[in-house]
């Protein structure tokens, strides 16, 4: 499918460029041809002016017309002067009869005194460019001067130009075809990557949805198959179904949030948010879970030495409270999830301080745990959707998968990007992981 699209793109590139090159080559060809013809016509007209000034006019009796041209004296010197330029002269009397010519054999071309600059065919390969001028004095026609120039002065460079343009255009079209194929590959690469990501995302989402639905169906079938089972067993099955439905609800909500975020439907509602108060609230919500696992959860507020702003506002930024709360809830719960409870001095530390970057104020939040850490190969994929560092996915005794859906960090990155911030991760195996979030104090920087 993508190869067909790539071929079509390359074909369109080549076709459009070929048409443009053809139009350009045609324009150049016509321009050069007309330029050569105009140059020859200018030369012929100049010769006519020169010859016209050198004509020797004699007075004759009125019965003979008052004036006549001395042909021998007038054209004797001009004939030698135009031989070097491949120009031939012909003189006709007022009746159009040929009187004198530099051609070795008289031409059988009729005289067209009213035409100026015409191309005549003597044979298939022999053409002439001619200009005819009527010579008169006091409205009395003395005769006609016709000047001819070989057409090969035009055809020879025009033919060479045609060959050069044909060869050049052909080579350009071939080069464009190759470049078009290369560029179409570059252009379609993001489409292929997006398609593969969508395909993987769909497969992962289907897998995440299929497992809890199958388990819900299994527990319901067991309850229907044994309606007289013990009440305690039925209660246990209902609790499993409740946890599975909660998991499905969380998964659907996460997928819906990411879809709306990608499409631009969800936009942060900017208002002043005291980030220190927000973090205190999130930590209070997570403290019971941390206590169950025996993990020390703490918050450190590092005050800035800059006194240019009020102390109570140094941790305030413009952002969306709900989205920021979800961001740090995901990061802190993720840190608690991957910090083993049997580890000595297990802890999750949250640090907040105000910094400056490029003369703009930012708030920097670090979430550091003393957990198992992340392998170096997994770090580039840590924010991918449905990606888990531990693919085995721990199970509880009742068969329900523990842990999240693999969307928490993807949602965290989406929220940070919506707030024009930056999120990074540093980790070492068996030494813990640190997530760093940098958010601008102002919504637009």
Helices and strands as residue ranges (DSSP letters): H 2-54, E 57-59, G 62-64, E 67-69, H 71-83, E 87-92, E 98-101, E 118-121, E 127-137, E 140-150, H 152-225, H 231-263, E 271-274, H 275-293, E 296-302, G 311-313, E 316-319, H 321-337, E 347-357, E 360-369, H 376-379, H 408-418, E 422-428, E 432-440
